[in-house]
Amino acid sequence: MSAPAPFEDDLPEEAAADVDLVPEPTLPEQVRQRVTALAAAALPGLAGDEIPVPLRRVARFAPNRRARLGGAAVAAQLASDPLFRQRIGARVVTDTGDLGAAVVGGMAPAAADPVEVAAIAYLARPEGWRDLVGAAGEAVRAEADSAAVAHLIREAEQRAARAEHDRAVARVEADKLRDELARVREELGQLREEARSTGKALREALAAQKRAADLLATEKGRAARATADHEAEVRRLKTRLAEAEAAAATGKQTAKDARAVDDARLWLLLETIGQAASGLRRELALGPADKLPADFVADTAADRPGTPERSRARAQDTDDPARLDQLLALPRAHLIVDGYNVTKRGFAEMSLEQQRKRLVTGLGGIAAQTGDEVTVVFDGAERVHGLPPAPRGVRVLFSRKGDTADELIRQLVRAEPAGRPLVVISSDREVADGVRRHGAYPMGADSLLRRLSRS
């Protein structure tokens, strides 16, 4: 079960003083709205006692009404309550997945929305979060400036088109005036011929102009389509590059984690084998042999003594504490305990908190006496508060939501290398049969309870 993120009141006093002295940045409107939306969406994910009193009514609103009706209250609480903002930031980082992890790590993806990055940075407060918020403001202002420039360009183009139209009209009018002047100066007999010639020339000019305008519009449309196709291809290639980089990073991390697990299992197996060999040498106290195996065969063939009766070891059941002591005496043994299976059998009259405390304390004594690794597993269906620190050598685990302690125990057994002594304490037959198939020694809960009562 993952540890909760540290809160601001866990910070050193100097860091907390810096947080109080540095004024809050002025968020752009789009960033402020996104911060409110993320906080409102993450609000129901907090425990009831972690939600400030003014926001508990807001947390019960429907998702589509929470940010709209309670946005002002959420924003005010974020500005005035650093602990609440820290909790909301941890929840938002978890909900946003890879983007949240990247922002906390100080490396926002280039293709990410700057408004989203600034909102997550404001809530999570990683190192350099003010720069991320400032970059988002600059991006928003740049978009606004680009829109304004585009509007001015469109207006200028419209004015240029109107001016061009006016100039064309003026040129036509000038031509008409010149033609009129020519017709007046020429002889009356040429007036009609000149008028027909002028009309014909005007029609040809208009037709040519129309053809040129149509050709220009066609070329402009073709250029616009080519530009749009190029931009779409660039965006697609950038997306594929980002996906490839993310896949490569994930593969590297997975391979690194797998190799670390394999190294740990190999080291533990070698350590177990080494200690087992050392223990056998000490236990058997073997010295150099003065006779070889062939010598014994020769003596047997000559004397043919009667075969001595083999001693038969006394069988011990799974609830015998002596059997448990023998198993714990093996080198590098690992004791795994089904927590509630033991406590509800031994001291069910106590509260769950008292049961856990008593069992963990007793296991600490066993770990101190034997030096073995001890792990106790509890079902994690309910929220656990006030669990004291585990004694040295004892690991306390809670199953995840939706899983049981039995499945977590089987995972622990499967994770160990073959050959390591594993002792599993549980009276659940299904658990015992499952771990036995993987080479573990199942023991009943009564064996541990009798061992604890003897300590």
Order of alpha helices (4+ residues) and beta strands (2+ residues): alpha-alpha-alpha-alpha-alpha-alpha-alpha-alpha-alpha-alpha-alpha-beta-alpha-alpha-beta-beta-alpha-beta-alpha-beta-alpha
